[in-house]
């Protein structure tokens, strides 16, 4: 991964294995063996409990990285609050004795209607990083979308998935698969190399992130870096030097700056042609935030639309993914049957997942909750978080009067509070 983004003039030769730990991009900041969380795993009743436990265990750097969002957190708050603006309309006197909540993503069956959202630098949270998430996904039958910014090599993650698949019970075996999230590099040749590598390894779908021409301003990250620099004696002026001028930052910070500098600022709709040619498989665009872009993407033939504002970490005052989904319902509902819709952002309850599915989503991505889960409890925490969501989905399905996901319909929710806001853009249809 390092060589993919490193200019040739920076290649210094083979790496001395004895120096490996000291020179890894995140070595100085990687998670140590977790200490015991303040809350026993069996006492975790919902994802909020798991988050609180995780915050007491992971390092300050990891906690800041996971929880940070753009500017004054307005986008993150939008993500969290909009779910409460949707109200269910349950139907009664229906036989709900048997429930089936399995689904498929890009034609690949999975046990539950959610997947592990792509998150970078998982090694900050748990010593095994992405391998811990992979083991959890394999054991619970959910798919995992691996980030370009992983702290473990892509081939190691894929090997781990195959090894775990051989261990899980027959009913779950083979259900979990890996997708790959792509940050398009400023060099098209580097991007093509990354795509080919993921394809050769057997990743099943390409999730192209389209909302990162630059990294958003994340105040919590900036404050932590400034404090660390001040404490180390590196900050002697009232102002901090620009990131481009700082060549000596260690660990994750140096990795972050290098990754940000490598992001393509010229990525545009025409680039999808050569990305499609290199991948030759299903493509999902991640970071769609308006109905106009959703419609254009569908017209260009992508297989999936991933509605997301990057966990509230990019643009200040960005719309929630739920807001974007209702925009689609209002202004271009015809695309709902042409490509699969996924979304993430602020999902903390199984009922929230069902709200998204009622409105046409195929599945949702869960990110922060799983990071806190493995940070506090390792793979067992991942399995517990999945079990909590599974239980909440089944309870809510029965109370809604539905026995399988295909029975979920827009008329099962009242989305008027958000739709009224959306309709100020114009009027077409009504949920």
C-alpha positions in Angstrom: 0.0 0.0 0.0 2.8 2.4 0.8 4.6 1.8 -2.5 1.3 2.6 -4.4 1.3 6.2 -3.2 5.0 6.8 -2.8 6.9 8.7 -5.6 9.7 6.6 -7.2 12.3 9.1 -6.0 11.3 8.3 -2.4 12.0 4.6 -2.8 15.0 3.9 -0.5 15.3 0.1 -1.0 14.2 -3.0 1.0 12.9 -2.6 4.5 14.9 -3.9 7.4 12.4 -6.1 9.3 14.0 -5.2 12.6 12.8 -1.6 12.1 9.3 -2.5 10.9 7.4 -1.6 14.1 9.1 1.7 14.3 8.4 2.7 10.7 4.8 1.6 10.1 2.5 4.6 9.4 0.5 4.1 12.5 3.1 2.4 14.8 3.3 5.1 17.3 -0.4 5.4 17.6 -1.6 1.9 17.2 -3.9 0.4 19.8 -2.2 -1.5 22.6 -3.8 -4.6 24.1 -7.2 -3.3 25.3 -7.7 -2.8 29.1 -10.9 -4.1 30.7 -13.9 -1.9 29.8 -15.9 -0.4 32.7 -19.0 -2.3 31.6 -19.2 -6.1 31.2 -20.2 -7.2 27.7 -23.3 -8.9 29.0 -24.5 -5.6 30.4 -24.5 -3.9 27.0 -28.2 -3.6 26.0 -27.8 -1.3 23.0 -25.2 0.3 20.9 -25.0 3.3 23.1 -23.8 1.0 25.9 -21.1 -0.4 23.6 -20.0 3.1 22.5 -19.7 4.3 26.1 -17.6 1.2 27.0 -15.4 1.7 24.0 -14.7 5.3 24.9 -13.3 4.2 28.2 -10.9 1.7 26.6 -9.5 3.1 23.4 -6.7 5.7 23.4 -7.5 9.4 23.2 -6.2 9.5 19.7 -8.5 6.7 18.6 -11.4 8.2 20.4 -10.9 11.5 18.8 -10.4 10.0 15.4 -13.6 7.9 15.6 -15.8 10.6 17.1 -14.6 13.7 15.2 -16.7 15.4 12.6 -16.6 18.6 10.5 -16.4 22.0 12.1 -19.0 22.4 14.9 -20.5 18.9 14.4 -23.6 20.2 12.6 -23.5 17.5 9.9 -23.0 14.8 12.6 -25.9 16.2 14.6 -28.1 16.1 11.4 -27.3 12.5 11.0 -28.3 11.6 14.5 -31.4 13.8 14.8 -33.1 13.0 11.5 -33.8 9.4 12.4 -36.2 10.6 15.2 -38.1 12.7 12.6 -39.4 9.5 10.9 -42.3 7.8 12.7 -43.5 4.2 12.0 -47.1 3.4 10.9 -47.5 -0.2 12.2 -50.1 -2.7 11.0 -51.7 -5.1 13.4 -53.4 -8.5 13.4 -50.9 -10.1 11.1 -49.2 -13.4 11.5 -45.6 -12.6 12.4 -44.6 -15.9 13.9 -41.8 -16.4 11.3 -39.4 -13.6 10.4 -36.7 -13.6 7.7 -34.3 -10.6 7.7 -31.7 -11.9 5.2 -31.1 -9.8 2.0 -28.4 -9.4 -0.7 -26.0 -6.7 -1.6 -24.9 -6.5 -5.3 -26.5 -9.9 -5.7 -24.6 -11.5 -2.9 -26.7 -12.9 -0.1 -26.1 -11.8 3.5 -27.7 -12.7 6.8 -28.6 -9.2 7.9 -29.6 -5.9 6.2 -26.5 -4.0 7.2 -22.8 -4.2 6.5 -19.5 -2.9 8.0 -19.0 0.5 6.5 -15.5 1.4 5.3 -13.4 3.0 8.1 -9.8 3.9 7.9 -7.0 3.3 10.4 -8.8 0.6 12.3 -5.5 -0.3 13.9 -5.9 2.7 16.1 -8.8 1.0 17.8 -7.7 -2.6 18.1 -4.2 -4.2 17.7 -5.4 -6.5 14.9 -7.2 -3.7 13.1 -9.2 -4.7 10.1 -8.6 -8.4 10.8 -10.8 -8.1 13.9 -13.6 -6.6 11.9 -13.2 -9.3 9.3 -13.5 -12.1 11.8 -16.6 -10.5 13.3 -18.2 -10.1 9.9 -17.4 -13.8 8.9 -18.9 -15.1 12.2 -22.1 -13.2 11.8 -22.7 -13.4 8.0 -22.5 -9.7 7.3 -20.5 -8.1 4.5 -17.5 -5.8 5.1 -16.4 -2.9 2.9 -12.7 -2.5 3.4 -11.2 1.0 3.2 -8.3 2.0 1.0 -6.8 3.5 4.2 -6.6 0.1 6.0 -3.8 -0.5 8.5 -3.5 -4.1 7.3 -2.6 -5.2 3.8 -5.6 -6.0 1.6 -4.2 -9.5 0.9 -4.0 -10.3 4.6 -7.6 -9.1 5.1 -8.8 -11.3 2.3 -6.8 -14.3 3.6 -8.3 -13.8 7.1 -11.8 -13.8 5.6 -11.2 -17.1 3.8 -9.7 -18.7 6.9 -12.6 -17.5 9.1 -15.2 -18.7 6.6 -13.9 -22.3 7.0 -14.6 -22.1 10.8 -18.1 -20.7 11.0 -21.3 -22.8 11.2 -22.7 -24.2 8.0 -25.7 -21.8 8.0 -23.4 -18.7 8.1 -20.6 -20.1 6.0 -20.0 -18.3 2.7 -22.4 -15.5 3.5 -19.9 -12.8 4.4 -17.9 -11.2 1.6 -15.5 -8.3 1.2 -16.1 -5.2 -0.8 -13.5 -2.6 -1.5 -13.8 1.2 -0.9 -11.7 3.3 -3.2 -10.2 6.7 -2.6 -9.2 7.9 -6.1 -5.6 8.9 -6.1 -4.4 12.1 -7.8 -2.4 9.7 -10.1 -4.6 7.7 -12.3 -1.9 5.0 -12.7 -1.7 4.5 -8.9 -5.5 4.3 -8.8 -5.5 1.7 -11.6 -2.9 -0.4 -9.7 -5.0 -0.3 -6.5 -8.2 -1.3 -8.5 -6.4 -4.2 -10.2 -5.0 -5.5 -7.0 -8.4 -5.5 -5.2 -9.9 -7.2 -8.2 -7.2 -9.9 -8.3 -7.6 -10.6 -4.6 -11.3 -11.3 -5.0 -13.1 -8.2 -3.6 -16.7 -8.4 -4.8 -17.7 -4.8 -5.4 -16.0 -1.4 -5.8 -17.3 1.5 -3.6 -15.9 4.7 -5.1 -15.8 7.5 -2.6 -16.8 10.7 -4.4 -17.0 13.3 -1.6 -13.4 13.8 -0.8 -11.6 16.2 -3.1 -10.1 17.4 0.1 -10.4 16.3 3.8 -12.9 18.1 5.8 -11.9 20.4 8.7 -12.2 18.3 11.9 -11.7 20.6 14.9 -11.3 17.8 17.5 -8.5 16.3 15.5 -6.8 19.7 15.0 -7.0 20.5 18.8 -5.5 17.1 19.7 -2.7 17.6 17.2 -2.0 21.1 18.5 -1.9 20.0 22.1 0.4 17.1 21.3 2.7 19.5 19.4 2.7 22.0 22.2 3.5 19.4 24.8 6.3 18.0 22.7 7.8 21.5 22.3 7.2 21.6 18.6 4.8 24.6 18.7 6.6 27.8 19.6 4.4 30.2 17.7 0.8 31.3 18.0 0.1 29.8 14.7 0.5 26.2 13.4 2.6 25.8 10.2 0.6 24.5 7.2 0.5 20.7 6.9 2.3 20.8 3.5 5.3 22.3 5.2 5.6 19.7 8.0 7.7 16.7 6.8 8.4 15.2 10.2 5.1 14.4 11.7 5.1 10.8 13.1 2.7 7.9 12.9 -0.9 8.4 12.0 -0.6 12.1 11.5 2.0 11.7 8.8 0.0 9.0 7.2 -3.1 11.2 7.3 -1.3 14.1 5.6 0.1 11.9 2.9 -3.3 10.4 2.2 -5.0 13.8 2.1 -2.4 15.1 -0.3 -2.9 12.1 -2.6 -6.7 12.6 -3.0 -7.8 13.5 -6.5 -9.2 17.0 -6.8 -10.0 16.5 -10.4 -12.3 13.4 -10.1 -15.3 13.8 -12.3 -18.1 11.9 -14.0 -16.0 11.2 -17.1 -13.5 9.3 -14.9 -16.1 6.6 -14.2 -15.5 5.2 -17.7 -11.9 4.2 -17.1 -12.7 3.1 -13.5 -15.4 0.9 -14.9 -13.0 -0.5 -17.5 -10.4 -1.4 -14.9 -12.8 -2.9 -12.4 -15.1 -4.7 -14.8 -17.6 -5.5 -12.0 -20.3 -3.8 -9.9 -19.6 -0.2 -8.9 -21.2 1.8 -6.1 -20.7 5.6 -5.7 -20.2 6.5 -2.1 -20.9 10.1 -0.9 -24.1 11.0 -2.9 -25.9 13.8 -1.1 -28.4 15.2 -3.6 -31.1 13.8 -5.8 -29.6 15.4 -8.9 -26.3 13.5 -8.4 -28.2 10.3 -7.6 -30.2 10.6 -10.8 -27.1 11.3 -12.9 -25.3 8.3 -11.4 -28.2 6.0 -12.0 -28.4 7.2 -15.6 -24.7 6.4 -16.0 -25.4 2.8 -15.0 -23.8 2.4 -11.7 -25.0 -0.6 -9.8 -25.4 1.1 -6.4 -25.7 4.5 -4.8 -24.3 5.0 -1.3 -25.9 8.0 0.3 -23.5 9.4 2.8 -21.9 12.6 4.2 -18.9 10.7 5.4 -20.2 10.3 8.9 -20.5 14.1 9.1 -16.8 14.4 8.7 -16.5 16.3 5.4 -18.7 19.3 4.6 -20.1 21.5 7.4 -23.9 21.5 7.4 -24.2 18.6 4.9 -27.6 16.9 4.6 -28.1 13.6 6.3 -28.3 10.5 4.1 -31.9 10.1 5.2 -32.6 13.6 3.9 -31.0 12.6 0.6 -33.1 9.4 0.4 -36.3 11.4 0.8 -35.1 13.8 -1.9 -34.8 10.9 -4.2 -38.3 9.7 -3.3 -39.6 13.2 -3.9 -37.9 14.2 -7.2 -36.7 11.0 -8.9 -38.4 8.0 -7.4 -37.9 6.1 -10.7 -34.3 5.4 -9.9 -35.2 3.3 -6.8 -35.8 0.3 -9.0 -32.8 0.9 -11.2 -29.9 0.6 -8.7 -29.5 -0.5 -5.1 -29.5 2.2 -2.5 -27.3 2.1 0.7 -26.8 4.7 3.3 -25.0 5.3 6.6 -24.8 8.0 9.3 -26.1 8.1 12.8 -27.7 4.6 12.8 -27.9 3.4 16.4 -31.0 1.2 16.4 -32.4 -1.7 14.5 -35.6 0.4 14.1 -33.5 3.0 12.3 -32.4 0.4 9.8 -36.0 -0.5 9.1 -36.9 3.1 8.5 -34.2 3.2 5.8 -35.5 0.0 4.3 -39.1 1.1 4.3 -37.9 4.1 2.2 -36.2 2.0 -0.4 -32.7 1.3 0.9 -31.3 -2.2 0.3 -29.0 -2.1 3.4 -27.2 0.3 5.7 -23.6 0.7 6.7 -22.5 0.7 10.4 -19.1 2.3 11.2 -18.4 3.9 14.5 -20.4 1.4 16.5 -18.3 -1.5 15.3 -15.1 0.4 16.0 -16.1 1.0 19.6 -17.3 -2.7 19.9 -13.9 -4.1 18.9 -12.0 -1.5 20.8 -13.7 -2.5 24.1 -14.3 -6.2 23.6 -12.6 -7.4 20.4 -14.4 -9.9 18.1 -16.8 -10.7 20.9 -17.9 -7.1 20.9 -18.6 -7.1 17.2 -20.7 -10.3 17.6 -22.6 -8.7 20.5 -23.3 -5.4 18.5 -24.5 -7.5 15.6 -26.8 -9.6 17.9 -28.2 -6.4 19.4 -29.2 -5.0 16.0 -30.5 -8.4 14.9 -32.8 -8.6 17.9 -34.0 -5.0 17.5 -34.7 -5.6 13.8 -36.8 -8.7 14.5 -38.7 -7.1 17.3 -39.5 -4.0 15.2 -40.5 -6.2 12.2 -43.1 -8.0 14.2 -44.4 -4.8 15.7 -44.6 -3.3 12.3 -46.5 -6.3 10.9 -43.9 -7.5 8.4 -42.3 -10.9 8.2 -39.7 -10.2 5.5 -37.8 -7.2 4.2 -39.6 -7.2 0.9 -42.8 -6.4 2.7 -41.4 -3.1 4.0 -43.1 -0.1 2.2 -43.0 3.7 2.3 -46.5 3.7 3.7 -45.2 2.1 6.9 -43.4 5.3 7.9 -44.5 8.9 8.2 -41.6 11.0 6.8 -43.5 14.2 6.5 -41.3 16.3 8.8 -38.3 15.8 6.6 -40.2 15.8 3.4 -41.7 19.2 4.1 -38.2 20.5 4.4 -37.2 18.8 1.1 -40.2 20.0 -0.8 -39.1 23.5 -0.6 -36.9 22.5 -3.5 -40.0 21.8 -5.6 -42.9 19.4 -5.7 -43.4 16.1 -7.5 -44.5 13.1 -5.5 -45.5 12.3 -1.9 -44.4 9.6 0.5 
